[in-house]
Amino acid sequence: MQSVAAEQQKSVTNKGLYMSLAREIAPHLPLLRRYARALTGAQASGDAFVAASLEAIVANPDEFPTDLEPRAGLYKVFHRIWESANIEIGGEEDNPSARKAQERLKQLAPLTRQVLLLTTLENFTPQETSEILGRNGDEVNALLDEAIEELDKQTKARVLIIEDEAVIAMDLSDLITAAGHDVCAMETTASGAVAAAKRERPDLVLADIQLADNSSGIDAVKEILASFSVPVIFITAFPARLLTGERPEPTFLITKPYSPDMVRAAVSQALFFESTGNLN
């Protein structure tokens, strides 16, 4: 009887711990799902790892790393699950882009890729990244430099920028050019973007969500992708609007305000996987 009572008490305690954790980690789930998709190269496998991470937290909420901020702790749990799976990134996708990505990934060590994503796309500090991955700060910085250098060697592209704010468009253009790519066109409306894409056939599209004349970057991308396949990166101040889990979602997403490293990494990542916007 004491054993049963103890188990019941443990269950009640764990439920209380999880409910408290759930409130703290819920705001960070959309961004974790973005990270998981970028890491795996596919929405389905990324979401599966996020789900497995949540199941682990539900089962053992007392093992959640409370010495970290909730978001960093959530990512650390995710990485425990990821490392235990020991899979090949992108291996589940049976299409030419995924196969090419898998070949490229053989040239980039898994840990190097994780550091790149965590410090740039997810905007964790090197210290937070080292805590998430269980590595020291110097190693994280060295791996980051190695990752960006290697990806830049592998990917050069002609880029279409769809952005209605002139200052942001010029800033993105400068960042793209500095990374060794060419900007083939800059457009402020959906109709202009579609026309430019069909005319220029870019290797990559950077698209804002809300455009001039109240047109939609999402609609522009859908029309572009109906004509030909091209990697897409969405740029938005409201990522949760796209990361709802209710429809296919963009693999690569830059959140405003962005940093130069974030843009550079996202471009390298999108070209690396040659991923489309994944919207239909």
GIBEL-V271844 format. One record per pair of residues at least 24 apart in sequence whose C-alpha atoms are under 7 Angstrom apart, sorted by the first residue. I is the first residue (numbers start at 1). J is the second residue. Records with the same first field share a line. If there is no record, write none. Layout:
I->J / J
//
This chain:
14->61 / 62
17->61 / 62
18->58 / 61
24->70
25->70 / 71 / 74
28->71
30->240 / 243
34->251
37->251
38->251 / 252
40->89 / 90
41->90 / 273
42->90
43->251
49->82
50->78
53->77 / 78 / 81
72->128 / 132
75->132
76->132 / 133
97->273 / 274
98->273
101->272 / 273
112->143 / 144 / 147
113->147
115->140 / 143 / 144
116->144 / 147
120->261 / 262 / 265
121->262 / 265 / 266
148->265
151->268
152->268
155->268 / 271 / 272
156->180 / 181
157->181 / 182 / 203 / 204
158->182 / 183 / 184 / 202 / 203 / 204
159->183 / 184 / 202 / 203 / 204 / 205
160->184 / 185 / 186 / 202 / 204 / 205 / 206
161->185 / 186 / 187 / 205 / 206 / 207
162->186 / 187 / 188 / 193 / 206 / 207 / 208
163->187 / 188 / 207 / 208 / 211
164->188 / 189 / 211 / 212
175->260
179->264
188->212
189->213 / 215
190->215 / 216 / 217 / 220
191->220
193->220
194->220 / 223 / 224
197->224
203->230 / 231
204->230 / 231 / 232
205->231 / 232 / 233
206->232 / 233 / 234
207->233 / 234 / 235
208->234 / 235 / 236
209->234 / 235 / 236
222->279 / 280
229->276
230->276
231->270 / 271 / 274 / 275 / 276 / 277
232->275 / 276 / 277
233->277
248->278 / 279 / 280
249->278 / 279
250->277 / 278 / 279
251->277 / 278
//
